[in-house]
Amino acid sequence: MLPLSFLAAHWRLIAFGFFMCLCSSFGQTFFISLFSGNIRGTFGLSHGEFGSIYSAGTLVSAAVLIWLGRLVDKVPLHVFSAAVLLGLAGTCFLFGSVWSAAALGVGVFGLRLFGQGLASHAGITAMGRYFERERGRTISLASLGYPAGEALLPIAVVAAFALVDWRLIWNAAGVAVLIAVPLMLLLLRGHGARDAAHKQRRHEQGADARDRALGEVLRDVGLWLRLPAILAPSFIFTGLIFHQVHLAESKGWPLALMAGSFTVFAVASVVTTILSGPLVDRVSARRLVPVFLLPLTLGCLVLALSDAPMSAPIFMVLLGINSGMTFVLMGALWPELYGVTHLGAIRAFGQSAMVFSTGLAPAVMGLAIDWGTSIETIGLACAVYCVAASALAALVPRPRRAAA
């Protein structure tokens, strides 16, 4: 892993990345979906109707993310991040007081934009921009914020359901994010000097001229061949976990089993995230793209072929392994292929595409459930998609640009 001298010099920035990834939990599907039963009961929505509202809010957030995400290239990091967290806190308070399906859609939009989209975007972009030789390892450490939230929050929410109304939990989340703002600013104290030195060093090396702008990236055939594989984890994980209540019911599993399985998911994700950082630094992210969907493929097959209670933690472990690889791979791939000068804009495109896929997933799978499609059939279809997407990624020609 990283030497202690390196961690001593850069721990604040790495902790900032971890912190932003953790805060993104409040806009992630695994957290919002815990409230799906309460929300559908409160507003009288079917699986497909709530999935469609969720998808609409997510899709709009994906469109806005392309524009807002590139601001991290221009706005000071502490200003950008503070605005993101304040937006997330406000949306949590809104979600704790929604009064109609329309307000619910606005709340979903805000949670997905500021949480899943911009909070994680700020943290991982900083890792990709300010680190080069240690990029994979620093991204792996920052990405531990994701499984930390996945391990702690589902159990806390399920326990809180027995004590308070679901809306109060969202108000508590808003308070927590507000408290997080001064901590984030403390972690970024002195970052302006680091940013200035980074820009001066790259200018002297002429590195900026070699980096590719978003327009060039969009003309790269390798991007489009990789994209189906890149989007597979977000689409499949979001769709299945969003409908985890129905999944548990159809399998005959108690919801507590699914909530508890998030712990083993998080453990598997943490272990894989830590191991993936050195692997990416050694092998490169682009070479791993054609093979990283193997655990997800196996997990979908387990879901398709077994109803045994033990299948739940096995399924979640396999998803956790893929999740840990995805965190590091997606953080390192864009700067490795295209450089860091326009990283905010490029990563905003990738993040927006990912958010777009998470927006489609609840509606597509929700409508499939409403039409009588079994979870087993959905799992099998997801496995077939993973195989096809991996085959496409393997066809990518060598990139024109050397690793950053």
N, C-alpha and C positions, 0 to 999 in steps of 0.2 A: 504493500500500500504506500501511502505518501509518507515521507520522512517527517519527523516531529518538527524539524526546523521550518519546513514548508507550512505545516499546519499552524505553527505559532505565528508565522508571518501573515497568513491569509485566513485565519479562522473566522474572522468577522464576516467576510464576504461569503464564505461557504455556509456559515450559519444563516446568513440572510437568504441564500437560496433554499435551504432547508425550511426556513420559517415561511417563506412565500408558498412553497409547495404544500406545507401543512395547512396554511390558511385557505388554500384552494379547495380543501375538503368540503367546505360548506356549499360549494357549487358543483360538486361531483355527483354523479348519478348514484353511487353507492349510498351517499348520505340522504339525498332527496328521496330516493326510492323507499327508504324506511318509513316514510310518511304516506306512501301511496294509498294504503288501505284507509287511513284516516281522511285523506283528501277526497278520495272517491266517495266515501261515505258522507262526508260533509256536503259535497256539491252534487251527489247523485250521478256520478260519472261511471261509465263502463271502462274496462281496460283500454279499449281502443280510443275512447273519447279523451281520457286523461293522457294517453300516449300521444294523441294528436296535438293537444295543447302543449305538452312538453316539447314535442318536436318543433312546433311552430316557434315557440320562444327560443329554442336552441338554434334553429336555422337563422332567425333574424340576428341572434347574437354572433353567429359565424360571419355574417355579412359585415357587421359593424367591427368585428375583431380585425378584419383585414386592414381597415383604416386606422383604428386606434392602436393596434399592435406595433405598427411601424414608428409610432411616436417614441418608443424606447430608444431609437437610434438618435433622436434629436433632443429629447427632454432629459434633464438630469435624473438619474436613476431614483434618487430619494423622493423627488417630486412626483414622478410617474407612479412609484409604488404606493406613496401615501394616498394619492387620488384613487388608485385601484382599491385599496383597503377601505377607504371611506365609502366608496360606491358599494362595496360588498356588505359593509355593516348596514348601510341604509336599506339595501335590498332584503337583508335578513329581517329587519324590523317590518318592512312591507309584507314579507311572507308570513310574519306572525300576526298580521291583521287583515289578510285577504278576505274580501266579502263577496266575490263573484268569480265566475270562471274567467272573465276578462282580466280582472286584477291578478288572478292566478297566473295567467299567461305573461303579464308584465313582470311578475315576481320571478318566474322561471327565466325569462330573458335576462334579468339583472344578475341572478345567481350564476347562470352559465357564462355570461360575459365577464363579470368581475372575478368570479371564483375559478371555475374550470379554465376559462380562457386567459385572462390578463394576469392573474396572480401567479399562476405557474409560468406564464410567458416571461414575466419579469425575472423570476428566480433563475430559470434555466438559461435564458438568453445571457444573463450576467456570467454564468459559468462558462458558456461557450465562447463568449467574447474575451474575457480577461485571462483565460488559461488556454494553453496550447498543448504542450507535451503532457500535461497532467489533466487534460480535458475530460477524458472518460472517467477518471477517478474522482475528480471534483464533482462532476455531474452525478456520479453514483452516490456520493455523500449527500449532496443537496436533495437528490430524489428520495432519500429515506424519509423525507417529510410526507410523501404520499402514503406509504404503508403505515407510518405512525398514526396518521388519521384513520386509516382503514382498520387498524387494530383497536383503537381506543373508542372511536365515536359510535359505531354500531351498538356495542355493548352498553355504553352510557345512555344512548337514546332509548333502547329497549327497556332499560331499568327506569328511565324517567317517565316512560309511558304509564307506569303503574302509579305515579305520584302526581303528575300535572297534565294539563291539556297540551296537545301537540303544538299549539300556537305559542305557548310560553317557552317551549324549547327553542323555537326560532328567535324569540326575543333575547334569550340568554346567549344565543350564538352571536347576535348583533353586538351585545355588550362585550363579548370576548374579542371580537374583531376590533372594536374601538380601542380596547386596552392594548391590542397588539401594535397599534400605529406608533406610539412612542418607542416601543422596543425595536421596531424595524428601523426607525431613524437613528437609534443608538448604534445598531449594528453597522449602519452605513456612514458613521461619523468618520470624516477624513477620506471618504471615497473620491471626492473631487480631485485630490492630488494624484490618486492612483489612475483615474481616468485620463488626466492630462498627460501623465508620463506614458501611459499606454498609447495614446494617439501620437505623441512625439516619436516614440520608438518605431511605430509602424510607418510613419511618414519618412523617417530616415532610411528605413529598409525598402521603401517603395512598395510596401505590401498592398496598400489600398488600390493601386492601379491594377493589380492582378486579380482582385476580388470581383465577383460577378454580381450585377444588379438583378433585381427581380425579373425584369423583362427578359434578360438572357436566360435566366433559370427556367422560365416558363417555356422557352423554346428548346430546352434540353430533353431529348427523347428518354433519357434515363430517368428523369423525374416521373414521367407518366407510366413507365414500366414498373417502377417501384411503388407507385402510389396505391394500387390495390392492396399490396401487402402491408404498407404503412398504415392504412386505414382499417385493416381487419381487426386488430385488437380493440380499438375504440368502438367500432360498430357492434361487434359480437359481445364484448363485455357489457357495454351499456344496455343493449337490448335484453340480454339475459338477466342482468342484475336489476334493471328497472322493473322487470316483471318477476322478481324473486318471490314475492308473496304467492303469485299464481304457480310459479315453478315448484315451490315447497308444497303447495296444496295438491298439485297434480301428481307429485311423487309420494305423497303421504308423509312428508317430512314436517316436523314442527318448525315454526318460524325461528324459534330459539336455536335450532340446529343450524340454520342458515346464518344467523347472527354470530353464533359461536365459530362457524367455519371461516368467518372473516379473520379470525385470529390466526388460524393456520395459513390462510391466504397471505396475511401480512408477514408472517414469519418467512414463508417461502419467498415472498417478494423482497424482503430485506436481504436475505442470504444471496439471492440471485442478483440483486442490485449491486451489492458489495463486490461480488465476483465478476460482474459484467464490466465494471470500470477498468480494471487492469486488462481484461480481455479486449475491450475496444481499443485501448491505447496500444496494445500489441498487434492485433490483427487488422484493425480498422473497422469502422461501422459499416461501410458500404459492402464489405465482404460477408458480413453477418446477416444482411437483410434477407437473402434467399432462404435462410435456414431458421430464423428466429421464431417462426410460427409453429414449429413442431410441437411444443408443449400445449399451445392453444388447440391445435388439431386433435391431440390426444384427449384433452379435456372435453371437447365437444363430443367425441366418440363415447366417453364415459357417460356423459349426460344422455346420449341417445340409446345406450345399451343396458343401463342398469337403473333399478329403482331402490336398491339397497341403501339404507341410511348411511353406510360407510362411503357410498359414492359421493355424498355431499362434500366431505372434507377432501377426498381425492380430487374431485372436480375443482375445488377452490385452490388446492395446492398447485395444480397444473396451470390454472389461471394466474396464480401468484408468480410462478416461475416466468411465464410469458410477460406479465406486467413488469417485473423487475428488469427483464431484458429490454423491454420497450422504453422504459424511462430513460435508460442510459443511451440506447441506440438512437432514439429520436433527438435527444439533446446534442449528440455528437455528430450526427450525419450531416446536418446543414452546414455548419462551419467547416467541416472536413471537406465537403464537396465544393462549396461556393465562397468560403472566406467569411470574415466577420464585419466588414465595412457596412454591408447592408443586411446584417444578420437579423435585425428586428423585423424588417419588411419580409424577408424570406421565411423566417420562422413564423411570422404572423400568417402568411399564406398557408404554411403547413399546419399550423394550429387551427386555422379557420377551416381547412378541409377536414381535419379530425373532428372539430366541433360539429361541422355539417353532418358527418357520418353518425355522430352520437345523436344528432337531431332526428335523423331518419329512423334510427334503430327502434326507439320505443313505439313509433307509429306503425312501422312495418310489422314488427313482431306482435304488437297489440292487435292490429287488424287481423293478422294470421290467427291469433288466439281466438278472437271473436268469431272467426269463420270456422273454427273447429280444428285447426291444425294442432297436432300434439307437440309437446315440448321435445319429444324424441325425434320427430321429423325435423323440427327447427335445428336441433343439435347436429343432426346428420348433414343438413344443408350447409351449416356453418363450417363443418369439417371439410366438405368438398370445396367450398370457396377458398379455404386456407391453402389447400393443395394447389389449386389453380393459380392463386395469387403468388405463391412461392415460385411456381414455374415461370411466370412472367418476369419476376424480379431476377431470376437467373439468366435471363436473356439480355440484361443491360450490358451495353458495350463499355469498354474502359473509359472513364471520364476524361475529358480534355484537360481538367485542372488537377494538379497534384494536391495531396492532402495539405490542409492549412497548417 
